[in-house]
């Protein structure tokens, strides 16, 4: 697998905290595709795949396919491992209740 570490950038906050991120602009300049023209949701997927490049489920082909995404393109699967999910208040409570119920069911199943 090709490493996308060349796109890893550092940002120092006013508090002195250092943040690391993968620059989509650097990936685009490297010839991966017209990333700046893609919908925000596809950009989130690209960044996630690049950020998890050390995981065996995340491959260079996923990044390249997403970088050339179009509504007319053939549908393909891409791995996604979100670090957080934001929900509106009225959808968040039922979702958390469902997750708690799933957790309880897994405990009862011995998992």
MDTraj code that builds the backbone (N, CA, C; nanometers):
import mdtraj as md
import numpy as np

residues = "UNK UNK UNK UNK UNK UNK UNK UNK UNK UNK UNK UNK UNK UNK UNK UNK UNK UNK UNK UNK UNK UNK UNK UNK UNK UNK UNK UNK UNK UNK UNK UNK UNK UNK UNK UNK UNK UNK UNK UNK UNK UNK UNK UNK UNK UNK UNK UNK UNK UNK UNK UNK UNK UNK UNK UNK UNK UNK UNK UNK UNK UNK UNK UNK UNK UNK UNK UNK UNK UNK UNK UNK UNK UNK UNK UNK UNK UNK UNK UNK UNK UNK UNK UNK UNK UNK UNK UNK UNK UNK UNK UNK UNK UNK UNK UNK UNK UNK UNK UNK UNK UNK UNK UNK UNK UNK UNK UNK UNK UNK UNK".split()
xyz = np.array([
    [0.0851, -0.1178, 0.0000],
    [0.0000, 0.0000, 0.0000],
    [0.0893, 0.1236, 0.0000],
    [0.0507, 0.2239, -0.0756],
    [0.1214, 0.3503, -0.0782],
    [0.0861, 0.4298, 0.0463],
    [0.1853, 0.4913, 0.1040],
    [0.1629, 0.5732, 0.2225],
    [0.1250, 0.7147, 0.1802],
    [0.0294, 0.7704, 0.2490],
    [-0.0109, 0.9084, 0.2248],
    [0.0434, 0.9995, 0.3335],
    [0.1505, 0.9558, 0.4001],
    [0.2090, 1.0352, 0.5076],
    [0.2619, 1.1703, 0.4587],
    [0.2888, 1.1826, 0.3289],
    [0.3358, 1.3110, 0.2762],
    [0.2310, 1.4205, 0.2956],
    [0.1049, 1.3827, 0.3142],
    [-0.0024, 1.4803, 0.3327],
    [-0.0270, 1.5126, 0.4801],
    [0.0488, 1.4501, 0.5699],
    [0.0326, 1.4750, 0.7130],
    [0.0892, 1.6122, 0.7478],
    [0.0059, 1.6958, 0.8063],
    [0.0440, 1.8320, 0.8433],
    [0.0235, 1.8527, 0.9926],
    [0.0855, 1.9566, 1.0439],
    [0.0767, 1.9900, 1.1855],
    [0.0224, 2.1311, 1.1997],
    [-0.0647, 2.1494, 1.2968],
    [-0.1220, 2.2800, 1.3281],
    [-0.1025, 2.3037, 1.4768],
    [-0.0410, 2.4168, 1.5126],
    [-0.0222, 2.4512, 1.6528],
    [-0.1277, 2.5534, 1.6919],
    [-0.2079, 2.5183, 1.7902],
    [-0.3135, 2.6067, 1.8372],
    [-0.2554, 2.7152, 1.9269],
    [-0.3336, 2.8185, 1.9525],
    [-0.2911, 2.9274, 2.0389],
    [-0.2587, 2.8825, 2.1800],
    [-0.3153, 2.7692, 2.2208],
    [-0.2890, 2.7144, 2.3538],
    [-0.1590, 2.6350, 2.3580],
    [-0.0955, 2.6177, 2.2426],
    [0.0266, 2.5387, 2.2355],
    [0.0008, 2.3933, 2.1991],
    [-0.1262, 2.3539, 2.1988],
    [-0.1610, 2.2159, 2.1625],
    [-0.1310, 2.1944, 2.0143],
    [-0.0762, 2.0785, 1.9823],
    [-0.0415, 2.0450, 1.8443],
    [-0.1432, 1.9454, 1.7900],
    [-0.1958, 1.9760, 1.6735],
    [-0.2946, 1.8920, 1.6059],
    [-0.2318, 1.8404, 1.4769],
    [-0.2501, 1.7131, 1.4478],
    [-0.2034, 1.6541, 1.3224],
    [-0.3258, 1.6237, 1.2358],
    [-0.3139, 1.6498, 1.1072],
    [-0.4239, 1.6239, 1.0144],
    [-0.3666, 1.5925, 0.8768],
    [-0.4492, 1.5325, 0.7927],
    [-0.4095, 1.5034, 0.6551],
    [-0.4705, 1.6096, 0.5647],
    [-0.3871, 1.6755, 0.4891],
    [-0.4299, 1.7830, 0.4015],
    [-0.4837, 1.7266, 0.2700],
    [-0.6099, 1.7526, 0.2446],
    [-0.6699, 1.7086, 0.1186],
    [-0.6140, 1.7897, 0.0017],
    [-0.5766, 1.9151, 0.0275],
    [-0.5174, 1.9975, -0.0785],
    [-0.3848, 1.9378, -0.1245],
    [-0.3058, 1.8862, -0.0320],
    [-0.1784, 1.8225, -0.0678],
    [-0.2045, 1.6967, -0.1507],
    [-0.3058, 1.6198, -0.1133],
    [-0.3403, 1.5001, -0.1914],
    [-0.3814, 1.5380, -0.3329],
    [-0.4581, 1.6451, -0.3451],
    [-0.5011, 1.6900, -0.4776],
    [-0.3811, 1.7367, -0.5602],
    [-0.2906, 1.8118, -0.4992],
    [-0.1698, 1.8581, -0.5707],
    [-0.0812, 1.7418, -0.6129],
    [-0.0885, 1.6311, -0.5396],
    [-0.0097, 1.5122, -0.5733],
    [-0.0728, 1.4335, -0.6881],
    [-0.1877, 1.4790, -0.7378],
    [-0.2495, 1.4160, -0.8535],
    [-0.3513, 1.3084, -0.8228],
    [-0.4025, 1.3039, -0.6999],
    [-0.5010, 1.2011, -0.6662],
    [-0.6372, 1.2258, -0.7293],
    [-0.6675, 1.3487, -0.7657],
    [-0.7954, 1.3795, -0.8277],
    [-0.8443, 1.5160, -0.7858],
    [-0.9578, 1.5577, -0.8412],
    [-1.0126, 1.6910, -0.8123],
    [-1.0872, 1.6946, -0.6783],
    [-1.0144, 1.6727, -0.5704],
    [-1.0748, 1.6589, -0.4377],
    [-1.1485, 1.7861, -0.3950],
    [-1.0947, 1.9030, -0.4290],
    [-1.1569, 2.0282, -0.3860],
    [-1.2960, 2.0474, -0.4457],
    [-1.3266, 1.9775, -0.5524],
    [-1.4569, 1.9918, -0.6188],
    [-1.5592, 1.8902, -0.5702],
    [-1.5194, 1.8016, -0.4805],
    [-1.6079, 1.6951, -0.4330],
    [-1.7004, 1.7453, -0.3232],
    [-1.8145, 1.6787, -0.3039],
    [-1.9031, 1.7123, -0.1923],
    [-1.8309, 1.6910, -0.0588],
    [-1.8692, 1.7680, 0.0406],
    [-1.8057, 1.7613, 0.1720],
    [-1.8090, 1.6194, 0.2278],
    [-1.9195, 1.5494, 0.2105],
    [-1.9320, 1.4136, 0.2655],
    [-1.8284, 1.3185, 0.2057],
    [-1.7955, 1.3341, 0.0792],
    [-1.6940, 1.2498, 0.0150],
    [-1.5558, 1.2880, 0.0674],
    [-1.5332, 1.4159, 0.0914],
    [-1.4058, 1.4604, 0.1487],
    [-1.3853, 1.3991, 0.2872],
    [-1.4918, 1.3899, 0.3654],
    [-1.4834, 1.3274, 0.4983],
    [-1.4422, 1.1811, 0.4841],
    [-1.4996, 1.1120, 0.3871],
    [-1.4638, 0.9717, 0.3638],
    [-1.3180, 0.9570, 0.3212],
    [-1.2717, 1.0450, 0.2330],
    [-1.1315, 1.0394, 0.1885],
    [-1.0384, 1.0580, 0.3074],
    [-1.0657, 1.1599, 0.3884],
    [-0.9799, 1.1871, 0.5032],
    [-0.9785, 1.0691, 0.5990],
    [-1.0924, 1.0053, 0.6178],
    [-1.1004, 0.8903, 0.7073],
    [-1.0164, 0.7739, 0.6557],
    [-1.0243, 0.7469, 0.5266],
    [-0.9469, 0.6359, 0.4687],
    [-0.7971, 0.6646, 0.4795],
    [-0.7569, 0.7887, 0.4508],
    [-0.6158, 0.8240, 0.4603],
    [-0.5681, 0.8166, 0.6052],
    [-0.6498, 0.8658, 0.6985],
    [-0.6118, 0.8662, 0.8401],
    [-0.5946, 0.7252, 0.8946],
    [-0.6685, 0.6296, 0.8415],
    [-0.6613, 0.4919, 0.8896],
    [-0.5810, 0.4019, 0.7960],
    [-0.4877, 0.4590, 0.7229],
    [-0.4130, 0.3824, 0.6230],
    [-0.3334, 0.2665, 0.6816],
    [-0.3077, 0.2664, 0.8125],
    [-0.2343, 0.1550, 0.8726],
    [-0.3251, 0.0369, 0.9066],
    [-0.4565, 0.0538, 0.8915],
    [-0.5537, -0.0535, 0.9166],
    [-0.5673, -0.1377, 0.7888],
    [-0.5710, -0.2698, 0.8006],
    [-0.5744, -0.3539, 0.6801],
    [-0.6990, -0.3364, 0.5918],
    [-0.8080, -0.2846, 0.6467],
    [-0.9295, -0.2669, 0.5666],
    [-0.9237, -0.1429, 0.4783],
    [-0.8295, -0.0537, 0.5034],
    [-0.8205, 0.0724, 0.4309],
    [-0.7072, 0.0638, 0.3299],
    [-0.7422, 0.0785, 0.2027],
    [-0.6450, 0.0588, 0.0961],
    [-0.6322, 0.1835, 0.0074],
    [-0.5207, 0.1902, -0.0621],
    [-0.4971, 0.3019, -0.1533],
    [-0.6079, 0.3114, -0.2591],
    [-0.6585, 0.1979, -0.3024],
    [-0.7642, 0.1975, -0.4048],
    [-0.8883, 0.2724, -0.3570],
    [-0.9169, 0.2635, -0.2266],
    [-1.0326, 0.3349, -0.1713],
    [-1.0133, 0.4856, -0.1845],
    [-0.8933, 0.5322, -0.1543],
    [-0.8649, 0.6758, -0.1644],
    [-0.8779, 0.7212, -0.3087],
    [-0.8188, 0.6453, -0.3996],
    [-0.8216, 0.6843, -0.5414],
    [-0.9642, 0.6816, -0.5971],
    [-1.0429, 0.5821, -0.5588],
    [-1.1813, 0.5749, -0.6069],
    [-1.2632, 0.6924, -0.5537],
    [-1.2466, 0.7248, -0.4266],
    [-1.3202, 0.8369, -0.3689],
    [-1.2751, 0.9699, -0.4281],
    [-1.1464, 0.9840, -0.4576],
    [-1.0949, 1.1084, -0.5144],
    [-1.1514, 1.1345, -0.6532],
    [-1.1964, 1.0287, -0.7196],
    [-1.2562, 1.0431, -0.8535],
    [-1.4059, 1.0166, -0.8511],
    [-1.4666, 1.0344, -0.7347],
    [-1.6100, 1.0082, -0.7190],
    [-1.6921, 1.1007, -0.8079],
    [-1.7996, 1.0463, -0.8608],
    [-1.9000, 1.1266, -0.9316],
    [-2.0342, 1.0577, -0.9102],
    [-2.1429, 1.1336, -0.9205],
    [-2.2747, 1.0725, -0.9003],
    [-2.3030, 0.9590, -0.9981],
    [-2.2412, 0.9645, -1.1158],
    [-2.2662, 0.8627, -1.2181],
    [-2.1715, 0.7442, -1.2077],
    [-2.0736, 0.7515, -1.1185],
    [-1.9745, 0.6439, -1.1079],
    [-2.0382, 0.5161, -1.0555],
    [-1.9738, 0.4048, -1.0887],
    [-2.0192, 0.2760, -1.0376],
    [-2.0108, 0.2767, -0.8858],
    [-2.1117, 0.2244, -0.8204],
    [-2.1166, 0.2227, -0.6740],
    [-2.0163, 0.1212, -0.6196],
    [-1.9348, 0.1651, -0.5241],
    [-1.8385, 0.0773, -0.4588],
    [-1.8442, 0.0999, -0.3091],
    [-1.7967, 0.0042, -0.2345],
    [-1.7902, 0.0171, -0.0892],
    [-1.6584, 0.0812, -0.0496],
    [-1.6650, 0.1608, 0.0565],
    [-1.5451, 0.2206, 0.1149],
    [-1.5543, 0.2038, 0.2653],
    [-1.4440, 0.1687, 0.3293],
    [-1.4478, 0.1552, 0.4749],
    [-1.4636, 0.2916, 0.5403],
    [-1.5278, 0.2940, 0.6561],
    [-1.5458, 0.4191, 0.7297],
    [-1.5452, 0.3874, 0.8775],
    [-1.4590, 0.4551, 0.9510],
    [-1.4478, 0.4344, 1.0945],
    [-1.4562, 0.5720, 1.1617],
    [-1.5781, 0.6195, 1.1869],
    [-1.5905, 0.7541, 1.2442],
    [-1.5372, 0.7592, 1.3873],
    [-1.4788, 0.8732, 1.4215],
    [-1.4297, 0.8906, 1.5581],
    [-1.5360, 0.9533, 1.6467],
    [-1.6330, 1.0170, 1.5853],
    [-1.7445, 1.0733, 1.6618],
    [-1.8626, 1.0950, 1.5671],
    [-1.9798, 1.0984, 1.6257],
    [-2.1016, 1.1206, 1.5490],
    [-2.1820, 1.2276, 1.6210],
    [-2.2256, 1.3273, 1.5484],
    [-2.3093, 1.4318, 1.6057],
    [-2.4525, 1.4113, 1.5599],
    [-2.5435, 1.4196, 1.6534],
    [-2.6852, 1.4024, 1.6220],
    [-2.7647, 1.5189, 1.6791],
    [-2.8759, 1.5479, 1.6169],
    [-2.9654, 1.6481, 1.6729],
    [-3.0277, 1.5925, 1.7993],
    [-3.0731, 1.6808, 1.8862],
    [-3.1300, 1.6380, 2.0138],
    [-3.2413, 1.5350, 1.9967],
    [-3.3336, 1.5599, 1.9047],
    [-3.4494, 1.4708, 1.8930],
    [-3.4148, 1.3362, 1.8306],
    [-3.3004, 1.3243, 1.7631],
    [-3.2606, 1.1940, 1.7093],
    [-3.1560, 1.1269, 1.7969],
    [-3.0866, 1.2061, 1.8769],
    [-2.9796, 1.1514, 1.9593],
    [-3.0272, 1.0601, 2.0700],
    [-3.1355, 1.0969, 2.1372],
    [-3.1835, 1.0165, 2.2506],
    [-3.2272, 0.8767, 2.2056],
    [-3.3096, 0.8632, 2.1021],
    [-3.3450, 0.7277, 2.0576],
    [-3.2238, 0.6473, 2.0104],
    [-3.1293, 0.7145, 1.9491],
    [-3.0091, 0.6446, 1.9011],
    [-2.9295, 0.5893, 2.0187],
    [-2.9103, 0.6699, 2.1227],
    [-2.8366, 0.6241, 2.2402],
    [-2.9118, 0.5103, 2.3084],
    [-3.0445, 0.5195, 2.3134],
    [-3.1245, 0.4116, 2.3720],
    [-3.1080, 0.2825, 2.2913],
    [-3.1064, 0.2943, 2.1592],
    [-3.0855, 0.1768, 2.0744],
    [-2.9471, 0.1162, 2.0969],
    [-2.8448, 0.2014, 2.1085],
    [-2.7102, 0.1511, 2.1338],
    [-2.7020, 0.0808, 2.2695],
    [-2.7682, 0.1358, 2.3703],
    [-2.7692, 0.0724, 2.5022],
    [-2.8391, -0.0631, 2.4952],
    [-2.9492, -0.0708, 2.4201],
    [-3.0208, -0.1976, 2.4046],
    [-2.9336, -0.3002, 2.3309],
    [-2.8606, -0.2561, 2.2276],
    [-2.7708, -0.3464, 2.1554],
    [-2.6583, -0.3955, 2.2461],
    [-2.6044, -0.3053, 2.3269],
    [-2.4983, -0.3442, 2.4203],
    [-2.5502, -0.4484, 2.5187],
    [-2.6688, -0.4276, 2.5720],
    [-2.7282, -0.5227, 2.6658],
    [-2.7524, -0.6589, 2.5998],
    [-2.7986, -0.6561, 2.4762],
    [-2.8236, -0.7810, 2.4017],
    [-2.6926, -0.8568, 2.3794],
    [-2.5841, -0.7839, 2.3506],
    [-2.4544, -0.8493, 2.3313],
    [-2.4041, -0.9101, 2.4618],
    [-2.4253, -0.8419, 2.5729],
    [-2.3845, -0.8962, 2.7036],
    [-2.4626, -1.0240, 2.7325],
    [-2.5947, -1.0202, 2.7067],
    [-2.6771, -1.1410, 2.7291],
    [-2.6334, -1.2554, 2.6389],
    [-2.5817, -1.2231, 2.5204],
    [-2.5366, -1.3257, 2.4267],
    [-2.3945, -1.3728, 2.4581],
    [-2.3325, -1.3120, 2.5580],
    [-2.1983, -1.3537, 2.5973],
    [-2.0885, -1.2966, 2.5114],
    [-2.1167, -1.1882, 2.4440],
    [-2.0159, -1.1270, 2.3538],
    [-1.9515, -1.0072, 2.4196],
])
top = md.Topology()
chain = top.add_chain()
for i, resn in enumerate(residues, 1):
    res = top.add_residue(resn, chain, resSeq=i)
    for name in ("N", "CA", "C"):
        top.add_atom(name, md.element.get_by_symbol(name[0]), res)
traj = md.Trajectory(xyz[None], top)
